Amino acid sequence: MNQRIQARFLSFLVAFTAFARMSDAATLTVTTANNLSPGAGETSLVQALSRAQAGDTIAFNIPGDGPHYLVTPPNGYPLIVHDNITIDGYSQPGSAPNTNSIRAANSARLRIVLDSRQGGRTPMNYNTGRPGYGDSEMAILGVFNAANVTIKGLCFLGLHTGNSDADPAIYCIAFARDHSGEPTFDDNGHVAGCWFGVEPDGKSITGGSAAAVAAFRHRDVSGGSLPELPNRGLVLGVKAGSANPRAEFNVMVAQSYHLAGEQTEARVSGNFMGVLPDGMSHYDITAENSEVFGGATLEIGRYADSTILIGTDGDGVNDADEGNVFGPLSTGQRVLSFYSTNNKKFVIAGNTFGVAVDGVTAFPGSFQILGAGFNASTVRFGSDFDGVSDDLEGNLVVNNHPFEAPVVINPINAGAGAFLSVRGNSLVNNYPLPVNVAGAGLGLTNPDPTTFYAAHLEATDPLVLQPVITSAGTHLVGTAPKPVPPITATIIDLYEADPEGITNGKTLTIPELPNGFVQGKRYLASFVDNSTADLDPAVGAFRFATGSLPLDGKNLTITANYSVEAPGTRNAQVVTSPFSEPVLAVQPAELRLTYMRNANNTLTISWPASLTGVTVESTATLLPAAWGPVSGGVSGANSLTVPIQTGANAFFRLKR
């Protein structure tokens, strides 16, 4: 047999062997909640996990209406050690996954409860000499050196412990790996449609634990040369391109951490965190049980050259159902904490912080959004304005409630050298974003804003950080600090200012913040400095026509966004300035356009009869703008009627 024929034969043999194993994949059905002494003909979860092989599914069919509480054995369950295993709690009769959007109550019906409230737990120190977990860390379900494990439709109830070798921490689900497995395999764990800490009635909070999900790196602590092995590809919630994203929403309350992990390419999408299944009730562990709070809702990251997603991926598929809903934290605690290794990439988009699913009801508390170190990282908080799902990528952040005793903290800390983009969000009552501008007066110097911006802006004495609106009405006029390479574009984002932050912030009489907490509550438009839409040719000075925008009487603020890549680039490296001081927009009456939609699917644009010698121009986009005369309409004495183009944007302005 020649070498080529032999190679083909071996390839066929390998493929046939893989197919044969897949065809042997089995469904192991758990028929009893009794893990210690199942009866004849019954199968417990302990037995099913012991028997499961690669590709198998563990299903449930326990008699009775349920919910069924499966008490964890004192020494825990067998570790999951084979690839492509699925544990499906929704297979239990009477169970049903959620069908509501992420902006509504979670309607899932869970009937299988893994209950470790009596202290049963699975050891995660797997004795290889290079542990990712120590003797003080255990789990309800442990996954070891197994790829593509899916756990769905289960309720987990744990126990807050002493987190010591004598009384180890309980993680509901823990992913682990070491060099006894293939070092280059992709873990791809998926936790979907599960509830943690709250019972199936959706109200009883009885089972908090050290973490809902943990996934730590594996290190060679012996001093050897084996490489570190992070967990890879973990999905908590909605997978990219999911065919049923709402079925994958998780609910997590009463955990020290909802997720703690040293990971690459992790995805946290479609979860309630610190919010009960009704979407309107909260659980603040820092207020109820502060001594067990881990330090952040999520603690994640560490590895370079990896994008970690928290929320909406902005790919145009399921984006409306990929955001997370974060409940309250007290006394300035952190929602998100990143490990401090440099050169990481984070996307935080489409989430709500501190507000119920109705988008209006503010939870009590004062929190920091991002904490810990992320020097030299690229962080996007909000939209990248690449033209795909831009309106779904903004975060809604409602902070400092009630304001009678606010905890005034810097919402985002970013180290020198970081690229921190804060665009398209709705911000209410936060200390000004994106970084502290008050300086040492409130002890908020981590980092000092001058240090943070020095690497990105042209040196001036003193360093100018904020853009300025000179006037606003039919034109937005102002200046912005000048950037330095590698910045190639300055993008001005226009917002309606948040009145609540301005009013409340003024009561603190901070000299550096005479207008209170100025921030953008509603994103309005974007413009590019020195683009064709900019009527002021000077770098750092701009004049944009805004007569087509409904700005009259609105209090406006702007940010300057310094981009390395061209505007509209997906996940561009961008640094966002602090918000400008607010300016009230006034449009002269004689220059105002009025619009009327007609029954025949046309739009009539009118202007005062006293205004003569004008033409109507239109553009399909404001970023970048491409104004041109409107053709094909029906002209009146001081009006123009044009057909409405279905599925297309159109902005209009008058030009003399």
Buried (B, 14 or more C-beta within 10 A) or exposed (E): EEEEEEEEEEEEEEEEEEEEEEEEBEEBBBBBBBBEEBEEEBBBBBBBBEEBBBBBBBBBEBEEEBBBBBBBBEEBBBBBBBBBBBBBBBBBEBBBBBEBBBBBBBBBBBBBBBBBBEBBBBBBBBEBEBBBBEBBBBBBBBBBBBBBBBBBBBBBBBBBBEBEEEEBBBBBBBBBBBBEBEEEBEBBBBBBBBBBBBBBEBEEBEBBBBBBBBBBBBBBEEEEEBEEBBBBBBBBBBBBEBEBBBBBBBBBBBBBBBBBBBBBBBBBBBBBBBBBBBBBBBBBBBBEBEEBBBBBBBBBBBBEEBBBBBBBBBEEBBBBBBBBBBBBBBEBBBBBBBBBBEBBBBBBBBBBBBBBBEEEBBBEBBBBBBBBBBBBBBBBBBBBBBEBBBEBBBBBBBBBBEBEEBBBBBBBBBBBBBBBBBBBBBBBBBBBBBBBBBBEEBEBBBBBBBBBBBEBBEEEEEBBBBBBBEEBBBBBBBBBBBBEEEBEBBBBBBBBBBBBBBEBBBEBEBEEBEBBBBBBBBBBBBBBBBBEBBEBEEBBBBBBBBBBBEBBEBBBBBBBBBBBBEBBBEBBBBBBBBBBBBBBBBBEEEBBBEEEEEEEEBBBBBBBEEBEEEEBBBBEEBBBBEBEEBEEBEEEEBBBBBEEEEEEEBBBBBEE
